[in-house]
């Protein structure tokens, strides 16, 4: 991590602070529940519209078409082109 200070004592870093948002993601073949990260002051849709090819998900639980858990992972990178829909899990935030 690099920290730079300006003449007023403010610091700048190459690390981007993000907020975890519990979410459900539907692909063509699976449903995934986990945490998606957004930048402070931005919306989930802003994160989806980024040009990166992959969306990072932590604490991922992957379900098959019948709702059975087929895999869990601390980290999962999902190709954005395979996402059919994504929604925040409002119940998980309370």
BAMI-196487 format. One line per field, with one value per residue: residue in three letters; x, y, z of N, C-alpha, C in turn. Coordinates in nm, 4 decimals. Each point is the difference from the previous one (the first is absolute). Example, Ala and Ser with C-alpha at 12.3 -4.5 7.8 and 13.67 -1.06 7.14 Angstrom:
type = ALA,SER
n_xx = 1.3190,-0.0350
n_yy = -0.5690,0.1050
n_zz = 0.7800,-0.0720
ca_xx = -0.0890,0.0820
ca_yy = 0.1190,0.1190
ca_zz = 0.0000,0.0060
c_xx = 0.0900,-0.0770
c_yy = 0.1200,0.1090
c_zz = 0.0000,0.0730
This chain:
type = UNK,UNK,UNK,UNK,UNK,UNK,UNK,UNK,UNK,UNK,UNK,UNK,UNK,UNK,UNK,UNK,UNK,UNK,UNK,UNK,UNK,UNK,UNK,UNK,UNK,UNK,UNK,UNK,UNK,UNK,UNK,UNK,UNK,UNK,UNK,UNK,UNK,UNK,UNK,UNK,UNK,UNK,UNK,UNK,UNK,UNK,UNK,UNK,UNK,UNK,UNK,UNK,UNK,UNK,UNK,UNK,UNK,UNK,UNK,UNK,UNK,UNK,UNK,UNK,UNK,UNK,UNK,UNK,UNK,UNK,UNK,UNK,UNK,UNK,UNK,UNK,UNK,UNK,UNK,UNK,UNK,UNK,UNK,UNK,UNK,UNK,UNK,UNK,UNK,UNK,UNK,UNK,UNK,UNK
n_xx = 0.0849,-0.0333,0.0607,-0.0711,0.0779,-0.1026,0.0174,-0.1272,0.0789,-0.0743,-0.0536,0.0696,-0.0811,0.0708,-0.0364,-0.0993,-0.0580,-0.0438,-0.1283,-0.0095,-0.0582,-0.0739,0.0201,-0.1005,0.0728,-0.0695,0.0543,0.0427,0.0949,0.0388,-0.0322,0.0479,0.0288,0.0240,0.1185,-0.0615,0.1044,-0.0450,0.0362,0.0570,-0.1279,0.0212,-0.0674,-0.0768,-0.0912,0.0595,0.0031,-0.1256,-0.0061,0.0866,0.1119,0.0223,0.0739,0.0516,-0.0975,0.0623,-0.0082,-0.0248,0.0425,0.0420,-0.1304,0.0332,-0.1173,-0.0456,-0.0525,0.0264,0.0962,0.0688,0.0662,0.0726,0.0199,0.0992,0.0215,0.1150,0.0393,-0.0729,0.0531,-0.1046,0.0025,0.0091,0.0528,0.0271,-0.0027,-0.1072,0.0050,-0.0051,-0.0217,-0.0065,0.0568,-0.1112,-0.0493,0.1073,-0.0498,-0.1066
n_yy = -0.1168,0.0962,0.0755,0.0997,0.0971,0.0868,0.1251,-0.0423,-0.1051,0.0215,-0.1211,-0.0594,-0.0971,-0.1056,-0.0090,-0.0668,0.0842,-0.1202,-0.0085,-0.0981,-0.0515,-0.0599,-0.0967,-0.0118,-0.0911,0.0233,-0.1184,-0.0401,-0.0482,0.1073,-0.0113,0.1207,-0.0299,0.1286,0.0514,0.1056,0.0582,0.1101,0.0986,0.0631,0.0235,-0.1275,-0.0353,-0.1034,0.0740,0.0928,-0.0889,-0.0313,0.1307,-0.0396,0.0363,-0.0260,-0.1048,0.0131,-0.0578,0.0607,-0.1233,0.0377,-0.0992,-0.0462,-0.0134,-0.1095,0.0297,-0.1266,-0.0437,-0.1051,0.0914,-0.1028,0.0085,0.0517,0.1233,0.0155,0.1301,0.0265,-0.0369,0.0769,-0.0181,0.0794,-0.0645,0.1305,-0.0552,-0.0719,0.1240,-0.0687,-0.0114,0.1121,-0.0402,0.1139,-0.0662,0.0680,-0.1242,-0.0185,0.1175,-0.0600
n_zz = 0.0000,-0.0820,0.0902,-0.0478,0.0456,0.0060,-0.0415,-0.0058,-0.0210,-0.1100,0.0162,-0.0930,-0.0397,-0.0424,0.1287,-0.0588,0.0843,0.0370,-0.0268,0.0893,-0.1071,0.0959,-0.0895,-0.0865,-0.0644,-0.1098,-0.0293,-0.1165,0.0792,0.0689,0.1279,0.0266,0.1266,0.0262,0.0264,-0.0528,-0.0545,0.0630,-0.0792,0.0991,0.0259,-0.0370,-0.1087,0.0280,-0.0604,0.0740,0.0987,-0.0288,-0.0110,0.0911,-0.0590,0.1287,-0.0352,0.1219,0.0691,0.1003,0.0501,0.1256,0.0778,-0.1157,-0.0189,-0.0695,-0.0590,-0.0102,-0.1110,0.0801,0.0151,-0.0474,0.1155,-0.0995,0.0523,0.0869,0.0048,0.0565,-0.1222,-0.0802,-0.1195,-0.0232,-0.1160,-0.0139,-0.1085,0.1091,0.0451,0.0419,0.1330,0.0726,0.1245,0.0691,0.0985,-0.0091,0.0087,-0.0762,-0.0342,0.0484
ca_xx = -0.0849,0.0752,-0.0639,0.0602,-0.0536,0.0155,0.0546,-0.0951,-0.0043,-0.0971,0.0682,-0.0615,0.0445,-0.0443,-0.1008,-0.1344,-0.0868,-0.1265,-0.0985,-0.0565,-0.1450,-0.0491,-0.0776,-0.0299,0.0360,-0.0491,0.0668,-0.0846,-0.0127,0.0109,-0.0287,0.1125,-0.0204,0.1279,0.0210,0.0534,0.0569,-0.0206,0.0771,-0.0769,-0.0746,-0.0508,-0.1084,0.0320,-0.0047,0.1255,0.1007,-0.0299,0.0278,0.1438,0.0486,0.0733,-0.0637,-0.0456,-0.0566,0.0485,-0.1001,0.0587,-0.0930,-0.0924,-0.0684,-0.0523,-0.1122,-0.0405,-0.1339,-0.0982,0.0206,0.0950,0.1346,0.0963,0.1369,0.0187,0.1347,0.0262,0.0112,-0.0442,-0.0021,-0.1033,0.0051,-0.1188,-0.0837,-0.0826,-0.1002,-0.1335,-0.0474,0.0637,-0.0775,0.0495,-0.0805,-0.0396,-0.0176,0.1317,0.0599,-0.0584
ca_yy = 0.1168,0.1240,0.1179,0.1271,0.1128,0.1297,0.1019,0.0277,-0.1157,-0.1010,-0.1130,-0.0655,-0.1388,-0.0739,-0.0943,0.0545,-0.0484,-0.0522,-0.0469,-0.1308,-0.0039,-0.1360,-0.0008,-0.1242,0.0137,-0.1088,-0.0228,-0.0877,-0.1344,-0.0052,0.1167,0.0198,0.0973,0.0407,0.1436,0.0763,0.1214,0.1250,0.1130,0.0918,0.1028,-0.0490,-0.0985,-0.1326,0.0081,0.0608,-0.1065,-0.0909,0.0657,0.0179,-0.0728,-0.1208,-0.1213,-0.0864,0.0577,-0.0734,-0.0387,-0.0722,-0.0845,-0.0463,-0.1301,-0.0251,-0.0934,-0.0517,0.0400,-0.0488,0.0672,-0.0732,0.0580,-0.0852,0.0416,0.1235,0.0525,0.1297,0.0967,-0.0461,0.1045,-0.0356,0.0735,0.0862,-0.0374,-0.1152,0.0415,0.0254,0.1059,0.0110,0.0861,0.0025,-0.0745,0.0986,-0.0660,-0.0260,0.1243,0.0405
ca_zz = 0.0000,-0.0097,0.0575,-0.0376,0.0765,-0.0649,0.0893,0.1078,0.0889,-0.0440,-0.0615,-0.1143,-0.0066,-0.1176,0.0465,-0.0118,0.1070,-0.0514,0.0971,-0.0351,-0.0165,-0.0209,-0.1241,-0.0707,-0.1408,-0.0843,-0.1283,-0.0819,0.0564,0.1453,0.0830,0.0906,0.1076,0.0569,0.0153,-0.1121,0.0580,-0.0728,0.0512,0.0862,-0.0710,-0.1277,0.0049,-0.0525,-0.1459,-0.0439,0.0003,-0.1117,-0.1271,-0.0216,-0.1176,0.0389,-0.0511,0.1083,0.1209,0.1166,0.0996,0.1127,0.0760,-0.1041,0.0066,-0.1343,0.0014,-0.1309,-0.0445,0.0971,0.1278,0.0832,0.0048,-0.0699,0.0313,0.0743,-0.0207,0.0609,-0.1089,-0.1317,-0.1029,-0.0972,-0.1255,-0.0053,-0.1141,0.0378,0.0984,-0.0535,0.0886,0.1304,0.0899,0.1381,0.0973,0.1008,0.1298,0.0582,0.0454,0.1294
c_xx = 0.0898,-0.0810,0.0778,-0.0689,0.0178,0.0495,-0.0934,-0.0153,-0.1037,0.0766,-0.0839,0.0602,-0.0476,-0.1037,-0.1367,-0.0871,-0.1337,-0.0866,-0.0556,-0.1520,-0.0406,-0.0933,-0.0250,0.0241,-0.0516,0.0844,-0.0928,-0.0257,-0.0022,-0.0480,0.1117,-0.0386,0.1368,0.0065,0.0633,0.0453,-0.0213,0.0854,-0.0904,-0.0676,-0.0543,-0.1085,0.0492,0.0000,0.1266,0.1100,-0.0216,0.0376,0.1484,0.0459,0.0819,-0.0746,-0.0612,-0.0525,0.0459,-0.1142,0.0738,-0.1094,-0.1082,-0.0554,-0.0676,-0.1055,-0.0261,-0.1433,-0.1101,0.0150,0.0926,0.1365,0.0954,0.1440,-0.0040,0.1446,0.0130,0.0100,-0.0421,0.0029,-0.0982,0.0170,-0.1299,-0.0943,-0.0935,-0.1072,-0.1307,-0.0645,0.0747,-0.0872,0.0610,-0.0951,-0.0321,-0.0116,0.1332,0.0634,-0.0492,0.0636
c_yy = 0.1236,0.1136,0.1231,0.1102,0.1272,0.1022,0.0390,-0.1175,-0.1042,-0.1143,-0.0595,-0.1388,-0.0627,-0.1068,0.0685,-0.0610,-0.0428,-0.0520,-0.1339,0.0094,-0.1465,-0.0014,-0.1416,0.0265,-0.1213,-0.0058,-0.0892,-0.1342,-0.0076,0.1287,0.0073,0.1050,0.0312,0.1501,0.0574,0.1326,0.1211,0.1088,0.0901,0.1070,-0.0439,-0.1039,-0.1340,0.0024,0.0662,-0.1051,-0.0962,0.0606,0.0269,-0.0882,-0.1239,-0.1224,-0.0851,0.0810,-0.0865,-0.0245,-0.0744,-0.0753,-0.0558,-0.1392,-0.0177,-0.1099,-0.0503,0.0430,-0.0430,0.0642,-0.0720,0.0684,-0.0962,0.0399,0.1262,0.0450,0.1348,0.1108,-0.0648,0.1197,-0.0460,0.0854,0.0787,-0.0372,-0.1165,0.0354,0.0322,0.1127,-0.0071,0.0904,-0.0024,-0.0788,0.0938,-0.0632,-0.0207,0.1248,0.0415,-0.0758
c_zz = 0.0000,0.0595,-0.0426,0.0795,-0.0806,0.1028,0.1146,0.0959,-0.0350,-0.0661,-0.1117,-0.0118,-0.1301,0.0362,-0.0059,0.1102,-0.0590,0.1137,-0.0492,-0.0056,-0.0204,-0.1217,-0.0490,-0.1482,-0.0756,-0.1273,-0.0816,0.0670,0.1520,0.0651,0.1035,0.1029,0.0577,0.0127,-0.1258,0.0582,-0.0897,0.0639,0.0823,-0.0849,-0.1349,0.0224,-0.0549,-0.1522,-0.0563,-0.0078,-0.1174,-0.1343,-0.0249,-0.1157,0.0355,-0.0500,0.1104,0.1176,0.1172,0.0983,0.1112,0.0743,-0.0931,0.0297,-0.1349,0.0076,-0.1418,-0.0298,0.0971,0.1378,0.0951,-0.0039,-0.0688,0.0288,0.0857,-0.0194,0.0693,-0.1038,-0.1312,-0.0940,-0.1073,-0.1239,-0.0135,-0.1145,0.0319,0.1028,-0.0711,0.0808,0.1316,0.0864,0.1393,0.0895,0.1161,0.1390,0.0704,0.0584,0.1387,0.1132
